Amino acid sequence: IKRSLRTYVLSISPEHIQQHLEAVLGPVLVSTSGARGGRQVPFEVVSMDHQPCEGAVTCCTAGLSRQALRYADGETVRLEFLFAAYEDFVNSSLYNWMFSVGETLLNENSALFPGRVMDLGAAIAPDSVLRHLFFFEPVYFPEELFELQAPEGMVEFVWGIPVSGGEADLIVREGAEAFSRLLEAHDPDLLVFRRPGIVG
């Protein structure tokens, strides 16, 4: 995927992240802050309607990138991550998932990378078999979304895709590209949180 289209800002803040999202995806309709254990979470979650398609909602962290996160090899990255789902699946539980995942990354100083799998410990929605997150480039979205240039460094945007246990095992065993090929072959609707897994 080419990444030649970049947006530039003077510094990283939730407001600048929100401006980038609005420039690419349209107006932010909801901006939510969170508190855990009596203290404020140091980032927000914002949402945009009808993205990446009609009837869907995209939710994205805003401000997570103020802290550089570390890969296993010592390299660091600044990132925000997003979820996308049909509006029936977007509720307070989804926002809580996002705050929980973001806090985990900050507390562990652990970076997301395309291909990483995270165990949620519970289903993403009632009656769902999707209990893991697979992080990948946001390929359902315009290319301009992928990166935001700031003096502190490049901010990358990563998509958290809920997957089943069988799908997660395949990704860990065979890699993200193998799962990507399987998605192309089966073409499941990744915005449906009650979809069946495509790997047994």
C-alpha positions, 0 to 999 in steps of 0.5 A, a space after each residue: 500500500 502506498 503511503 505518499 499522501 500525508 497530513 502535517 500538523 505542528 504538534 500532537 494533541 487530541 484536537 489535531 488528531 480530530 482535525 485530521 480525522 474530520 479532514 479525511 472522514 467527515 465531522 466528528 459527532 461524538 467525543 468521549 473521555 474516560 476515567 478509570 480508577 478515579 483518574 482521567 484516561 490521557 486520550 479521547 475516543 471520537 466517532 464519525 457516522 457513515 464511515 467507512 460506509 453507509 450505516 457504519 460508525 468509525 471510532 478512533 482514539 485521539 491523543 494516544 499518540 502523545 506517548 511513543 510506544 515501543 516495539 520488541 526491537 526497541 524502535 518506537 512509534 506514535 499511533 492511534 487505533 480505530 474500530 469500525 462497525 455497523 451502528 447497532 454494535 456501537 455502544 458504551 461497551 465498545 468505547 470501554 473496549 477502546 479505553 481498556 486497550 489504549 490504557 493497556 498499550 500505555 501501561 505496557 509501553 507496547 506498540 501495535 503493528 499490522 499483524 499483532 493479535 490481542 486477546 480481549 478476554 471476552 467476546 466483543 459483543 453478546 452472542 459473538 465468537 469474536 474474542 480477539 483483535 487483529 490489528 491491520 492497516 485501515 484498508 477500508 479507509 482512504 489512504 490519506 488517513 494512514 499517516 499524520 506528520 507531526 514534529 514529534 514524529 509520524 503518527 500511524 493509524 491502525 485498525 482493530 478488527 475483531 476476529 475469532 479464536 481460530 482466525 487469531 491462531 491462523 494469524 499467529 501461526 501463518 502471519 497476517 498476509 495469510 489471513 489477508 488472503 483468506 479474507 479476500 477469498 471469503 470476503 466476510 463483512 468485518 463490520 459485523 461483530 456477530 459474523 461467524 469465524 472463517 477458520 474452524 
